[in-house]
């Protein structure tokens, strides 16, 4: 099944119903179909064919959705880039993926300027809108033809790639998570059936459409059900309660940090949430105190959910299932979950084990990376690196991570990726990066630094400036601690990140770590 037919039922039955709201803009199901066909025709004119990778670099706007469904229609592989990416991060992902063309928001011109010359596979960049620095021949708009957009979907196999995004995992540099037409379709159907979606449902998320969560857990399921998906165009907290009320939002998802900001905003009241039936949070641990505050403000539970780019949101507590305080719920429809020990044997009920996931919703693998793909699976089960326990009612409770990933503002930060950058600084001999608790962002990045010359160590300000040119802001270290050696200092005899995390937290609390300059 080609994913471009995902909303076919709604297109036939309710073509004039609002399908997507993005800030102040919206489109009906008929308009979504018309625009995505026009974009598909433009891509075909531009020489894109089945299997080509099309880079999409833009904030939340209707055009990214048009591009997604245009890509699905032609069998092109949509490859979104996270909007906070630096030029270096973009070059790495685009080079690994072999992106043939980029569609870019003009506001991001400075990030992509000059990359065509550095990427042999990249033929051109086209912009969605013009500014003084963008000539007319670099705009996508002239290629769009809404009168001749009767372009049939190409035939695709279930395991044909539909979407690739480069994401930080637990080790190494970012890997290209590859979802197929079937895995994306399964994510849509599984979530739709689990949450009992209907055409009356309106689902708002504060996440970005270039991320997996917004696509697999909100956009695709709600379009499949014939409802309405609502997205922000910026991160202005003050507009969210009004948007929830204005659009009579029935379902909502946000990170713990953002929910804290929403319900504590002085303009927020229970009246804003009168239509809300289901609210969820994930990406990192959901504090019980936040759940209590949310219930006091909104009057319904804030459900914790678990998900990953590799397999979408795979656990939650849908209404009318009984809510259990502190639980992340049960696997969604169609998904199997196991808890295993280090030998991959199932652990007893109530014991903590690593979460393994199996289902059609799971990615096919990492793009052209057989080694990491093989390491991510055990006999057909995806290895999440997350820990949980299960109670007698088969509810799951998140218990931490056995991987080293730092979770900041609901996004993954891989220590290896930050270390890779810091270790290339001429004054750094070695760095070890860990996460420390941060009340505002969940975790902050903490870097232990061994200078190349202990007599002339780099400053925190210097390292921050260097990191900023190579890493997205959320990945920059917030704290530094300088050591003359990693041996014999009482910090570690070998890399023991759990021990280092405790040490880093103590240093921050004691005020002995240097804040980023």
C-alpha positions, 0 to 999 in steps of 0.5 A: 500500500502506498502511504499517499492513500492513507487518508483516502477514506476521509478524502472521499467522505469529508473532503472539506473537513480540516485535515491539518492546522499549522499555526494560523494556516490550515488545509482541508483533506481535498486541499491536502490531496491537491497540494501533495499531487502538485508537489509530486508533479513538481518533483517529477519535473525536477528529475526525482524518481523512486528511491531518490532521497529528498531532503526537507529542512523547514520548521512546522508548516503545511508544506512539509506535509505536502512534501511527505505525501508527494514523496510517498506518491512517487516512492521518493524517500523523504529525509527531514533534517531537524531544524536546529541542526548545524551545517556540520550536522546537516552535511554529515547526514546528507552525505551519508544518505546521499540526498539528491535535492533539498527543499528549504525554508528561506529562514534556514538559508545560512545553514545550507549556504554553500553545501551543494559544493561539498556534497557530490550527490546534492544537485540543487537546493530549492526554497519555499519562499524568497528573500533578498538573498535568494534568486527567483530560479532557486524557488520551488513555486514556479514548478508547482502546477495545480491544474495538471496534478493528476499523477497516480501513485507509483507501485511500492513494496511494503518494505520500500523505504519511505522516510529516513531521519538521522538521530542520535542513538546510544553510541557513535555518530547519528544513524539513519533510521529508515521507516518503510511504507509498511512500518509507517502505515502500521504506526498509523493504524496501531495508534489509531486503533489504540486511542480509538480515534474518530473523525471528531478527534482533534490532536495537538502536539508541540513537537516538530514534523521533522521528528518521528513522534509528530509524524508517527504518533499524531499526523498519520494516525489522525489522518487515517482516522479522518480527524484533525491534526494541530501543530505549532509554528513556533514554541510560544508557550502562551499561545498553546492554551488558546489554541487548545480551546479554539480548536476544541482539542480532544488529544494533546501531546508534549514534552514534560518540560513544555507541559510544565510551562503550559500549565504554569502560564498565568493565562492558563485555566481549566476552561481552556481544556474543556474538550480534552480527553487524553493528554500524554507526555514522553521523551524523558521521565514524566515526574509524578509531581507534574502529573499531580499538577496537571490533574489539578489544573486540567482535571484529567490524567497526564499519561506517560508514554514511551517511544523511540524514533526506531519504533514510534510511540509503543506504550501508553494508557489510552482512555478508558483504560485505568490510569496508574500513577507512575506507569507508562501503560501497556503496549499499543495494539499490534506491538509486542514487548518483552523485558529481558536480562543481560542474556536476553532471558525474560525476567520475572514479573516485577523485576527490572529488565531491558525493553525489547519491541517487536511489530510491523511499526519497527524500522527496517534498519539504519540506512546502509549501515548493516553493522549497527542494524544487526546490533539493534536487533536480537532474533527479530526483537528491537533492542531499545536500551530502556529499562522497565518493570511490569506489575501484576496487571501488566502495566509497565513502569519506566526504570531508566536506561542502560544506554548512555543517551542524554535526554534534553528537552525530549531529544536524544543527545549521544555522548559519543557525538559530543565527544567527537567534536570536543576531541577535535579541538586542538587543546583537548586530549580527551573528553568524556560526556555525561548527563546531569539533572536539569530542572528546566530541560530534563538533563544538561550535557556535562563534559569532563575535559583532559587538556592536551597541555595541562599548563594551558587548558582551554577555557569553557568559553572557548570550548562552547564557541567551538562546540556551537559551530559543530553541534546543535544548541541542545547538544552543547555542554552546559558544564565543564570540569578539567582534569589532568588525567583520567587515570588515578584522579579518583574519577575513573580507572576506565570509562564508567559513565554511571560513576561519572554521572554521579560525580558530575552531579556532585560537582554541579551541586557543589558549584565546582563545575565551570558553566558554559562560557 
